[in-house]
Amino acid sequence: YISKLLVYDPKIRPSGLQCCTQPLFDDLRDQNTRISSSKPLPDHLFQFAQEEKNLMDADMMRKLIPAWVA
C-alpha cells in the first residue's frame, strides 16, 4: 500500500480519506481502544466537516464512522 501513497500524480494517489479506511487504522474504530490505560480516544475523532462528508460515498462513511458513534 505504501507504494500507492508515493505516486507523484495526485489523481492516481489515494486521498487522505481513502487512506483512513485502510486496516492500519481499524484499532481507532474499536470502541475499546484507549490512548493509555486512563485516557480514551478523543470524542471528536469521528467528527468530519461537511466538505469531508461530501467526498464520502456510503461505503467509505461506513468504514470511517463506526456504528457505535452516535
C-alpha positions as CSV (number, residue, x, y, z in Angstrom):
1,Y,0.0,0.0,0.0
2,I,2.9,2.4,0.7
3,S,3.9,2.3,-3.0
4,K,0.4,3.7,-3.8
5,L,1.0,6.6,-1.5
6,L,4.2,7.5,-3.1
7,V,2.7,8.0,-6.6
8,Y,3.5,11.5,-7.8
9,D,0.2,12.1,-9.6
10,P,-2.4,13.1,-7.1
11,K,-5.2,11.9,-9.5
12,I,-3.9,8.4,-9.1
13,R,-2.7,8.6,-5.5
14,P,-5.3,7.7,-2.8
15,S,-6.9,10.6,-1.0
16,G,-6.4,11.2,2.7
17,L,-9.9,9.9,3.5
18,Q,-9.2,6.8,1.4
19,C,-6.1,6.2,3.4
20,C,-8.0,6.4,6.6
21,T,-10.1,3.4,5.6
22,Q,-7.1,1.1,5.5
23,P,-6.9,-1.8,8.0
24,L,-3.9,0.0,9.6
25,F,-6.5,2.3,11.3
26,D,-9.0,-0.3,12.4
27,D,-7.9,-0.1,16.0
28,L,-9.0,3.5,16.1
29,R,-12.6,2.4,15.2
30,D,-12.7,-0.1,18.1
31,Q,-14.8,1.3,20.9
32,N,-12.5,-0.2,23.5
33,T,-9.3,1.4,22.1
34,R,-7.6,3.8,24.6
35,I,-4.6,6.1,24.3
36,S,-3.5,4.9,27.7
37,S,-5.0,2.9,30.5
38,S,-6.7,6.1,31.8
39,K,-7.3,8.0,28.6
40,P,-9.9,7.2,26.0
41,L,-9.7,8.3,22.4
42,P,-10.9,11.9,21.8
43,D,-14.6,12.4,21.3
44,H,-14.1,14.4,18.1
45,L,-12.1,11.7,16.3
46,F,-15.1,10.8,14.1
47,Q,-16.5,14.3,13.5
48,F,-15.9,15.2,9.9
49,A,-16.5,18.5,8.3
50,Q,-19.4,18.8,5.8
51,E,-16.8,19.1,3.0
52,E,-15.3,15.8,4.0
53,K,-18.6,14.1,4.2
54,N,-19.5,15.3,0.7
55,L,-16.4,13.4,-0.5
56,M,-17.5,10.2,1.1
57,D,-19.7,7.6,-0.5
58,A,-21.9,5.4,1.7
59,D,-19.3,2.6,1.9
60,M,-16.5,5.0,2.9
61,M,-18.7,6.6,5.5
62,R,-19.5,3.2,6.9
63,K,-15.8,2.3,7.1
64,L,-14.7,5.7,8.6
65,I,-17.5,6.2,11.2
66,P,-18.2,3.2,13.4
67,A,-21.7,2.2,14.2
68,W,-21.2,2.8,17.9
69,V,-20.6,6.6,17.2
70,A,-23.9,8.4,17.8
